[in-house]
Amino acid sequence: MNLKRLITPKKLEIYLLSTGHLIHDIYTSFLSPVLPLLIEKFSLTYTLAAFLRLAMRIPSILNPFIGHIADGVGLKYFVALAPAITAIAMSLIGKAPNYLSIVILLIVAGLSSSFFHVPAPVILKRISGRKLGMSMSSFQIGGELARMIGPLIIVGAISLWDFAGIYRLMPLGIIISIILLLKLKDEKISLHRSKKYNFKETITKTLKQGKMLIFALLGVILIKSFTASVIAAFLPTYLTFKGYSLWMAGGALSILQAAAIIGVLLTGTISDMIGRKRLLIIVSFCSPLVMLLFLIGIKHALIPVVMLLGLISFSSTPVVLALIQENNFKYPSIANGIYMTISFLLSSFVVLFFGKISDMFGMEKAFFISGICSFIGLPLVFFIPGDKK
């Protein structure tokens, strides 16, 4: 029986991109679980530890430019090669001799990540039909699943080979890059291949076209930054500080991401039915409350509260991506790049702020302050434009 008769070409492409997302993000998920080891090895403050996350996000400044290239030239080879580059950079962290070398490796991984994540949603829009929310959920599940199993993979590798031996994890990323290259070499990713246009002008037009949407999404980004981003960055460190083993800390992070997968799957599909705006308002209202509940539940019911936090606080991404693509931007990759730039940078600076507050007052108080600050973004969410019919 012919496999192509069982799986349509569009579904095959969606599954391949989601698998590439899965394997790529397995490597970027290594940072949080190994953060306690890096803090101990190099005697880092929480602020310096938080800066490592910022280092990985610094290349996101280039996201609009990458989106410009994606719309005007096409980035299929960058999308295909990104998992291999990220795998090499992240697998060498255990061999890094000093703090600066870790920063450089993370910047390389961050740049590679941008070249994968910016064009991918645009490709999905072209192959998804009316089920854009479901396709975005499928793609996002790849990333969330990576962040679920990634901590277990890196902790297991450290137990097996020690921290310096994690370079042996490189091959998986290289293999998926080869597969993506073979699949995408004949695909046309560009939306405006033959048309030349001014980069500054396209940025200006995109910002003008989507100014209300971008303004409103700042609220969603702020809430997610003070909740999901902070938890994802420092949960293993906090648990090891509380006396849990590295295995337990990594396991809790995996449970968090497992719950996030369910949340991502549900929100993308539910938003197809009840509307993107209504769903984002519900999620944005619940996330700060669950963040504050985390401080109470961690003492008495760690696993349930971590699951609830993952289910709610991480679930907005596919809805936001679908909302951006449905806004009918003239240059959709640039619009997606602008959103990702704001999201990555804002979340990274929030995590850096969290690290500084942790150095000043302790991590437990920092979590409480972060939960209170997340309410700041709630009023902005109500300015999200109504769903397009």
Disulfide bonds with the S-S distance in Angstrom:
none
